[in-house]
Structure formats: C-alpha cells, structure tokens
Amino acid sequence: MTTLTKKPNILFYDIETSLMQAYVWGCGEQYVRHHQLLPNKNMWGIICITYCWNDGSPVQILKWTPKGGEKALLEEFDKLLDKADHAIGKNSDRFDTKMLNAHRMLAGLPGRPEWTKYTDDLEKQMRRYFRLPSQSLDYISSQLGLGGKIKMEFDDWIAIDRYYDV
C-alpha cells in the first residue's frame, strides 16, 4: 500500500516599508525622540508585500493603495497565509513578523498567533545549517546563480515616499 503525500503549499514573502521623517537639528549621531517625528510620517508604512509560492509561479506583489490602505493589504496577505502550509521570509523574525503584527494591531485587525506555528526565517536556517561569508540575500542569491539582489539606493526610497505622498 502506498501513501500519497500532498506537496505542502509554501509561501515565500518579504515586505517593504516606507521611511519615517523627523525634525532634527543637524546631521550625525543623535537620539531622535518620538515627538520629533512628523505627524503623518511617524510610523513606517507597509509599501508592499512581495510573495511567491513553491509551485514555480512568478513572484507577485500586494501593493498599498490609497483606497484600501494598509488594512486591505494586510487582509489580502492574511488570505494568502490561510492557504499556506508554511510561510518563509528572510529576516522575518526580527523584522517582517513584528512589522506586520504592529500594523495589524494599529489597523484594528485581530492577531494571528497561529501564524507563528508555521512560519520560518530563512536567515535563521541559513545561519544554523550553513557557514557562509555573508548571510545577505544578495550574496546568497549570487552564489546560487540567481543573479543577486537588485540594489536600492537611498534616493530610490525617497522617490517611493514622494510617490505615495502624491
């Protein structure tokens, strides 16, 4: 008797966030307090969530829109999580998961404690099982022949921020 096993649905994801802006007296090392943040730029915004499935389909993007805002973006991502047997992000434990949970709370959406039972952090696994000179996504993808990461400059983030202001 043979047992048929279903291939798990694995969701790979990454989020991108906007800049915060603050009033400061000058450049250099300094402590910026929360009251120095501009009122409409006092929290990172989730710009997009990029994702793909382990079935070979192309990468897709959930984008923030003025109509639905972050709440609609998060609700759409939650639908994807509901379909996933596993969800994997890069540096997700230290960044993505915490950012998504904070925005879920601020949007008045219910928490998703069960999500942590089937998520994994690619960076943690790479550090645990592989000794590489660098854990950056650029280095790893280059070594695997995937071409490396597309480099973002600070000016790119400013352009994105200005685009969303319009």
C-alpha positions as CSV (number, residue, x, y, z in Angstrom):
1,M,0.0,0.0,0.0
2,T,1.5,3.4,-1.0
3,T,0.7,6.5,0.8
4,L,0.2,9.6,-1.3
5,T,1.6,12.8,0.3
6,K,0.4,16.2,-0.7
7,K,3.2,18.7,-1.6
8,P,3.0,21.5,1.0
9,N,2.0,25.0,0.0
10,I,4.9,27.1,0.9
11,L,4.6,30.9,0.8
12,F,7.8,32.9,0.4
13,Y,7.3,36.5,1.3
14,D,9.0,39.8,2.0
15,I,7.7,43.2,3.0
16,E,9.0,46.7,2.1
17,T,8.3,49.7,4.3
18,S,8.4,53.5,3.9
19,L,10.7,55.9,5.6
20,M,9.8,57.8,8.7
21,Q,10.6,61.5,8.8
22,A,11.7,63.7,11.7
23,Y,12.7,67.2,12.7
24,V,16.3,67.2,13.6
25,W,18.9,70.0,14.4
26,G,21.6,68.6,12.3
27,C,23.4,65.5,10.9
28,G,25.4,63.0,12.8
29,E,24.8,60.6,15.7
30,Q,21.9,61.7,17.8
31,Y,18.9,60.4,19.6
32,V,15.6,61.2,17.8
33,R,12.6,61.1,20.2
34,H,9.1,60.2,19.1
35,H,7.9,63.8,19.4
36,Q,10.4,64.8,16.7
37,L,8.6,62.6,14.1
38,L,6.4,64.3,11.6
39,P,2.7,63.6,12.4
40,N,2.0,62.0,9.1
41,K,5.3,60.1,8.9
42,N,5.6,58.9,12.5
43,M,5.4,55.2,11.7
44,W,6.8,53.1,8.9
45,G,4.1,52.3,6.3
46,I,3.9,48.9,4.6
47,I,4.5,49.8,0.9
48,C,4.1,46.2,-0.5
49,I,4.4,42.5,0.3
50,T,6.1,40.5,-2.4
51,Y,5.4,36.8,-2.4
52,C,5.6,33.6,-4.4
53,W,4.5,30.0,-4.0
54,N,6.7,26.9,-4.3
55,D,4.9,25.8,-7.4
56,G,7.0,27.7,-9.9
57,S,4.5,30.5,-10.4
58,P,6.0,34.0,-10.8
59,V,6.6,36.5,-8.0
60,Q,3.6,38.7,-7.2
61,I,3.1,41.9,-5.3
62,L,0.4,43.1,-3.0
63,K,0.6,46.9,-3.1
64,W,-0.6,49.6,-0.8
65,T,-3.3,51.7,-2.4
66,P,-5.0,54.9,-1.1
67,K,-8.4,53.3,-1.5
68,G,-7.8,50.3,0.8
69,G,-4.7,51.4,2.7
70,E,-2.7,49.0,4.9
71,K,-5.8,47.3,6.3
72,A,-6.8,46.0,2.9
73,L,-3.2,45.0,2.2
74,L,-3.0,43.0,5.5
75,E,-6.4,41.4,4.9
76,E,-5.2,40.2,1.4
77,F,-2.0,38.9,2.9
78,D,-4.0,37.0,5.6
79,K,-5.9,35.2,2.8
80,L,-2.6,34.0,1.4
81,L,-1.4,32.9,4.9
82,D,-4.7,30.9,5.2
83,K,-3.7,28.9,2.1
84,A,-0.2,28.3,3.2
85,D,1.1,25.2,5.0
86,H,4.3,27.1,5.7
87,A,5.4,30.7,5.3
88,I,9.0,31.6,4.9
89,G,10.6,35.1,5.0
90,K,14.1,36.4,5.1
91,N,15.0,38.0,8.5
92,S,11.2,37.8,9.2
93,D,11.5,37.1,12.9
94,R,13.4,40.3,13.5
95,F,11.5,42.5,11.0
96,D,8.6,41.3,8.9
97,T,6.6,39.5,11.5
98,K,6.9,42.2,14.1
99,M,6.1,44.9,11.5
100,L,3.0,43.0,10.2
101,N,1.8,42.4,13.8
102,A,2.2,46.1,14.7
103,H,0.3,47.2,11.6
104,R,-2.3,44.6,12.2
105,M,-2.8,45.9,15.7
106,L,-2.9,49.6,14.5
107,A,-5.5,48.7,11.8
108,G,-7.8,47.0,14.4
109,L,-7.3,43.6,12.9
110,P,-7.3,40.5,15.1
111,G,-4.0,38.9,16.0
112,R,-2.8,35.8,14.3
113,P,-0.9,33.8,17.0
114,E,-1.3,30.6,15.0
115,W,0.8,32.1,12.2
116,T,4.0,31.7,14.2
117,K,3.4,27.9,14.3
118,Y,4.1,27.5,10.6
119,T,6.5,30.4,9.8
120,D,10.2,30.2,9.4
121,D,13.0,32.6,9.0
122,L,15.3,31.8,6.1
123,E,18.2,33.8,7.6
124,K,18.0,31.7,10.9
125,Q,18.0,28.5,8.9
126,M,20.9,29.6,6.8
127,R,22.9,30.6,9.9
128,R,22.0,27.4,11.6
129,Y,23.0,25.0,8.8
130,F,25.4,26.8,6.5
131,R,28.7,28.6,7.2
132,L,28.9,31.4,4.6
133,P,31.0,34.6,4.5
134,S,27.8,36.6,4.3
135,Q,24.1,36.0,5.0
136,S,22.9,38.8,2.8
137,L,20.3,37.9,0.2
138,D,22.5,39.5,-2.4
139,Y,25.4,37.2,-1.6
140,I,23.4,34.0,-1.3
141,S,21.4,34.6,-4.5
142,S,24.6,35.4,-6.4
143,Q,26.3,32.2,-5.1
144,L,23.3,30.2,-6.2
145,G,23.4,31.7,-9.7
146,L,20.2,33.7,-9.3
147,G,21.8,37.0,-10.2
148,G,21.9,38.8,-6.8
149,K,19.6,41.3,-5.4
150,I,18.6,44.5,-7.2
151,K,20.4,47.3,-5.4
152,M,18.3,50.0,-3.8
153,E,19.8,53.4,-3.2
154,F,18.5,55.9,-0.6
155,D,17.3,58.1,-3.4
156,D,15.0,55.2,-4.6
157,W,13.3,55.2,-1.1
158,I,12.8,58.9,-1.3
159,A,11.3,58.6,-4.7
160,I,8.9,55.9,-3.4
161,D,8.0,58.1,-0.4
162,R,7.2,61.0,-2.7
163,Y,5.2,58.8,-5.0
164,Y,3.0,57.7,-2.1
165,D,2.6,61.3,-0.9
166,V,1.0,62.2,-4.3
